[in-house]
């Protein structure tokens, strides 16, 4: 949460300095999580994501392996805890995704290399290439619903195909107990009223039977870039939303689009608040630049003048 962060040296008195040291965290001089959109495009149409509404407005393309390697080199030895190759994209649609994860393992072997996927393209071939080869060491599965009706209404993907892939993945893990023991697998479900009645069944399926984690994620309005009124399954959720003003994302996570732009947050699909461009600056320079620093300090002061997505962001926690 944002209230846990501070900039050393900004304290105006001894009491504030003591409070910061005891109850808050200093803003790190390098991002702890780096989220990279390796290519634009997703095969799902999740109603709680702004991608289906904005996909025709955003630039399309793919990050080159050369640019990706530049980023990985700059992160080597800098204490990055986790890389997530997902933003406006389903990672498995990137034909060079295996090579990109291998690059991360080469330069940042100590970091978590996360695959966040809707699993509709998670074939056994991909499982072997990514997990069997050890280039991915954490898997988050986006699965919203346990029944065909709810799943297809929320994710707009073929239920049977995804479940077939997941069943095969579970069988593969059982056949590779050494890998399963060391692989974190989490099933993510976005909290909506439509899926709420199925959470208990999902827990029984994924936690109790398979030993995966089940994580219920608070839904947000994507910095008001998602028009919830256009999505019939979400209309009953609008009344549950309230301002989200204690977010840790700008202080913890760097978000890079496929074209190399760094944006303030993973919900800023429209690229409304840009921090810099990796083609012109290094990861360190962007993160510690005067503009990024100013924006974080404004957030801590609850001044959202230059932070439109933050100013209008709501969540149902």
C-alpha positions as CSV (number, residue, x, y, z in Angstrom):
1,X,0.0,0.0,0.0
2,X,1.2,3.5,-0.8
3,X,1.1,4.7,2.8
4,X,3.9,2.3,3.6
5,X,6.4,4.1,1.4
6,X,8.5,7.2,1.8
7,X,11.4,9.0,0.3
8,X,14.4,9.2,2.7
9,X,15.4,12.7,3.3
10,X,12.0,14.2,2.8
11,X,11.1,14.1,6.5
12,X,10.5,17.5,8.1
13,X,11.1,16.4,11.7
14,X,12.5,13.7,13.9
15,X,9.1,12.2,14.7
16,X,8.3,11.8,11.0
17,X,11.7,10.2,10.5
18,X,11.1,7.7,13.3
19,X,7.6,6.9,12.0
20,X,8.9,6.2,8.5
21,X,11.7,4.0,9.7
22,X,9.3,1.9,11.9
23,X,6.1,1.8,9.9
24,X,7.0,2.5,6.2
25,X,9.3,1.3,3.5
26,X,11.7,3.5,1.5
27,X,11.0,3.7,-2.2
28,X,13.4,1.1,-3.7
29,X,16.1,2.5,-6.1
30,X,15.1,-0.3,-8.6
31,X,11.8,-1.9,-9.3
32,X,11.0,-5.1,-7.4
33,X,8.7,-6.4,-10.0
34,X,9.0,-5.7,-13.8
35,X,6.0,-6.3,-16.0
36,X,6.8,-6.6,-19.7
37,X,4.3,-6.7,-22.5
38,X,6.2,-8.7,-25.1
39,X,3.6,-8.3,-27.8
40,X,0.1,-6.8,-28.2
41,X,-2.9,-9.1,-28.3
42,X,-5.0,-11.5,-26.3
43,X,-7.3,-14.3,-27.5
44,X,-9.7,-13.8,-24.6
45,X,-12.4,-11.2,-24.1
46,X,-12.6,-11.0,-20.4
47,X,-15.4,-8.6,-19.4
48,X,-13.4,-7.2,-16.3
49,X,-10.5,-6.2,-18.6
50,X,-10.4,-3.1,-20.7
51,X,-8.6,-4.9,-23.5
52,X,-11.8,-5.9,-25.5
53,X,-13.0,-2.3,-25.4
54,X,-9.6,-0.7,-26.3
55,X,-8.0,-3.2,-28.5
56,X,-8.7,-1.3,-31.7
57,X,-7.3,1.9,-30.3
58,X,-3.9,0.7,-29.2
59,X,-0.7,0.1,-31.3
60,X,0.1,-3.4,-32.3
61,X,3.4,-5.1,-32.5
62,X,6.0,-7.2,-30.7
63,X,9.1,-6.4,-28.7
64,X,12.2,-7.7,-30.3
65,X,14.4,-10.2,-28.5
66,X,17.3,-7.7,-28.8
67,X,15.3,-5.0,-26.9
68,X,14.1,-7.6,-24.4
69,X,17.7,-8.7,-23.8
70,X,18.8,-5.1,-23.2
71,X,16.2,-4.9,-20.4
72,X,17.3,-8.2,-18.9
73,X,21.0,-7.1,-18.9
74,X,20.1,-3.9,-17.1
75,X,18.3,-5.9,-14.5
76,X,21.1,-8.4,-13.8
77,X,22.2,-8.3,-10.2
78,X,19.7,-5.5,-9.3
79,X,17.5,-7.6,-7.0
80,X,14.4,-7.8,-9.2
81,X,12.1,-10.2,-7.4
82,X,9.7,-11.1,-10.2
83,X,9.3,-10.7,-14.0
84,X,5.8,-11.0,-15.4
85,X,5.5,-11.0,-19.2
86,X,1.9,-9.9,-19.4
87,X,-0.1,-6.7,-19.9
88,X,-2.4,-6.3,-22.9
89,X,-1.4,-9.8,-24.0
90,X,-1.7,-13.5,-23.6
91,X,2.0,-14.4,-23.4
92,X,1.6,-17.7,-25.2
93,X,0.6,-15.8,-28.4
94,X,4.2,-14.5,-28.6
95,X,6.1,-16.9,-30.9
96,X,9.3,-16.0,-29.2
97,X,8.1,-16.3,-25.7
98,X,10.3,-19.3,-24.9
99,X,13.4,-17.5,-26.0
100,X,12.5,-14.4,-23.9
101,X,12.1,-16.5,-20.8
102,X,15.4,-18.2,-21.5
103,X,17.0,-14.7,-21.7
104,X,15.6,-13.9,-18.3
105,X,17.0,-17.1,-16.8
106,X,20.4,-16.3,-18.3
107,X,20.7,-12.8,-16.9
108,X,18.4,-12.9,-13.8
109,X,18.5,-16.6,-12.6
110,X,17.7,-15.5,-9.1
111,X,14.4,-13.8,-10.1
112,X,11.0,-15.4,-10.3
113,X,10.0,-15.8,-13.9
114,X,6.3,-15.7,-13.9
115,X,3.9,-17.0,-16.6
116,X,0.5,-15.5,-16.3
117,X,-1.8,-17.2,-18.8
118,X,-5.5,-18.0,-19.4
119,X,-4.3,-21.5,-20.3
120,X,-6.3,-21.8,-23.5
121,X,-3.0,-22.1,-25.4
122,X,-1.1,-24.0,-22.7
123,X,-0.4,-27.2,-24.6
124,X,1.9,-29.9,-23.3
125,X,4.5,-28.8,-25.8
126,X,4.5,-25.4,-24.2
127,X,4.6,-26.9,-20.7
128,X,7.7,-28.9,-21.7
129,X,9.4,-25.9,-23.3
130,X,8.7,-23.5,-20.5
131,X,8.3,-25.4,-17.3
132,X,10.0,-28.6,-18.1
133,X,13.1,-26.7,-19.4
134,X,13.1,-24.6,-16.2
135,X,12.8,-21.2,-17.8
136,X,9.5,-20.5,-16.1
137,X,9.4,-21.1,-12.3
138,X,6.0,-19.7,-11.4
139,X,2.6,-20.1,-13.1
140,X,-0.5,-18.0,-12.5
141,X,-3.6,-19.3,-14.2
142,X,-6.4,-16.9,-15.0
143,X,-9.6,-19.0,-14.6
144,X,-12.8,-17.3,-13.8
145,X,-15.5,-19.8,-13.2
146,X,-15.9,-23.5,-12.6
147,X,-19.0,-24.0,-14.9
148,X,-19.1,-23.5,-18.6
149,X,-21.8,-20.9,-18.4
150,X,-20.0,-18.5,-16.0
151,X,-16.5,-19.1,-17.4
152,X,-17.5,-18.4,-21.0
153,X,-19.6,-15.4,-20.0
154,X,-16.7,-13.8,-18.1
155,X,-13.7,-14.8,-20.2
156,X,-15.2,-15.3,-23.7
157,X,-13.1,-18.4,-24.3
158,X,-14.0,-22.0,-25.1
159,X,-14.5,-23.7,-21.7
160,X,-13.7,-27.3,-22.9
161,X,-10.4,-26.4,-24.5
162,X,-9.1,-24.6,-21.5
163,X,-10.2,-27.3,-19.1
164,X,-8.6,-30.0,-21.3
165,X,-5.3,-28.1,-21.2
166,X,-5.5,-27.7,-17.4
167,X,-6.3,-31.3,-16.9
168,X,-3.3,-32.3,-19.0
169,X,-1.1,-29.8,-17.1
170,X,-2.2,-31.3,-13.8
171,X,-1.4,-34.8,-15.1
172,X,2.0,-33.6,-16.3
173,X,2.8,-32.2,-12.9
174,X,1.8,-35.4,-11.2
175,X,4.2,-37.2,-13.5
176,X,7.0,-34.8,-12.5
177,X,6.8,-34.5,-8.7
178,X,10.2,-32.9,-8.4
179,X,9.1,-30.0,-10.6
180,X,5.7,-29.8,-8.9
181,X,7.3,-29.5,-5.5
182,X,9.3,-26.5,-6.5
183,X,6.8,-24.8,-8.8
184,X,4.4,-22.2,-7.5
185,X,1.0,-22.5,-9.3
186,X,-1.8,-20.1,-8.5
187,X,-5.2,-19.9,-9.9
188,X,-6.4,-16.2,-10.1
189,X,-10.1,-15.4,-10.1
190,X,-11.3,-11.8,-10.3
191,X,-13.9,-11.0,-7.6
192,X,-17.2,-10.4,-9.3
193,X,-20.8,-11.1,-8.1
194,X,-21.2,-13.5,-11.1
195,X,-18.3,-15.8,-10.0
196,X,-18.8,-15.5,-6.3
197,X,-21.1,-18.5,-5.9
198,X,-18.5,-20.7,-7.6
199,X,-15.5,-19.8,-5.4
200,X,-16.1,-22.7,-3.0
201,X,-16.2,-25.2,-5.9
202,X,-13.0,-23.6,-7.4
203,X,-11.3,-24.0,-4.0
204,X,-12.2,-27.7,-3.9
205,X,-11.0,-28.2,-7.5
206,X,-7.7,-26.3,-7.5
207,X,-6.6,-26.1,-3.9
208,X,-7.9,-29.2,-2.3
209,X,-7.5,-31.6,-5.2
210,X,-4.5,-30.2,-7.1
211,X,-2.6,-28.4,-4.3
212,X,-2.6,-25.0,-6.2
213,X,-3.2,-21.7,-4.6
214,X,-6.5,-20.0,-5.2
215,X,-6.3,-16.2,-5.2
216,X,-9.4,-14.0,-5.4
217,X,-8.3,-10.7,-6.9
218,X,-10.2,-7.5,-6.1
219,X,-11.7,-6.1,-9.3
220,X,-10.8,-2.5,-10.3
221,X,-12.2,-0.3,-12.9
222,X,-8.8,-0.1,-14.6
223,X,-8.3,3.6,-13.8
224,X,-11.7,4.2,-15.3
225,X,-10.5,2.9,-18.6
226,X,-13.0,0.1,-18.3
227,X,-16.6,1.0,-19.0
228,X,-18.4,-1.4,-16.6
229,X,-21.8,-0.2,-17.8
230,X,-21.1,-1.8,-21.2
231,X,-20.6,-5.3,-19.7
232,X,-23.8,-6.9,-18.6
233,X,-22.2,-9.4,-16.2
234,X,-20.6,-6.5,-14.3
235,X,-23.6,-4.1,-13.9
236,X,-24.4,-5.4,-10.4
237,X,-20.7,-4.9,-9.4
238,X,-20.6,-1.1,-10.0
239,X,-22.1,-0.3,-6.6
240,X,-19.4,-2.2,-4.9
241,X,-16.6,0.0,-6.2
242,X,-14.8,2.7,-4.1
243,X,-11.7,4.9,-4.6
244,X,-8.4,3.1,-4.6
245,X,-5.9,5.6,-3.1
246,X,-3.5,3.3,-1.2
247,X,-1.9,1.4,-4.1
248,X,1.7,0.1,-4.1
249,X,2.1,-0.4,-7.8
250,X,3.9,2.9,-8.7
251,X,6.4,2.3,-5.9
252,X,7.0,-1.4,-6.5
253,X,6.4,-2.3,-10.2
254,X,7.7,-1.0,-13.5
255,X,5.4,-1.6,-16.5
256,X,6.9,-1.7,-20.0
257,X,4.8,-1.9,-23.1
258,X,5.9,-3.8,-26.2
259,X,7.1,-0.5,-27.9
260,X,9.3,0.3,-24.9
261,X,7.2,2.8,-23.0
262,X,7.2,2.8,-19.3
263,X,3.7,3.6,-17.9
264,X,2.6,4.4,-14.4
265,X,0.7,1.2,-13.8
266,X,-0.6,-2.1,-15.3
267,X,-4.1,-0.7,-15.6
268,X,-2.9,2.3,-17.8
269,X,-3.7,0.6,-21.1
270,X,-4.2,3.9,-22.8
271,X,-0.6,5.0,-21.9
272,X,-2.0,8.1,-20.2
273,X,0.9,8.5,-17.8
274,X,4.3,7.8,-19.3
275,X,7.5,7.7,-17.3
276,X,10.0,7.2,-20.1
277,X,11.1,5.0,-23.0
278,X,13.5,2.1,-22.7
279,X,14.8,2.9,-26.2
280,X,16.2,6.2,-24.9
281,X,16.9,5.5,-21.2
282,X,17.9,2.6,-18.9
283,X,15.6,0.9,-16.5
284,X,17.4,2.6,-13.6
285,X,17.2,6.1,-15.3
286,X,13.4,5.8,-15.9
287,X,12.7,4.5,-12.4
288,X,14.7,7.2,-10.6
289,X,14.1,10.0,-13.1
290,X,12.7,13.3,-11.9
291,X,9.3,12.8,-13.6
292,X,8.8,9.3,-12.0
293,X,10.0,10.7,-8.6
294,X,7.7,13.7,-8.8
295,X,4.6,11.5,-9.6
296,X,5.3,9.2,-6.7
297,X,5.6,12.1,-4.3
298,X,2.4,13.6,-5.6
299,X,0.7,10.3,-5.1
300,X,1.9,10.1,-1.5
301,X,0.6,13.7,-1.0
302,X,-2.8,12.5,-2.5
303,X,-2.3,15.0,-5.4
304,X,-3.6,13.3,-8.5
305,X,-3.3,16.2,-10.9
306,X,-0.9,14.4,-13.2
307,X,-2.2,10.9,-12.3
308,X,-5.5,10.6,-14.1
309,X,-5.7,6.7,-13.8
310,X,-5.0,6.9,-10.1
311,X,-7.5,9.8,-9.6
312,X,-10.3,7.8,-11.1
313,X,-9.3,4.2,-10.0
314,X,-11.9,2.3,-8.0
315,X,-11.8,-1.2,-6.5
316,X,-14.2,-3.6,-4.9
317,X,-12.0,-4.7,-1.9
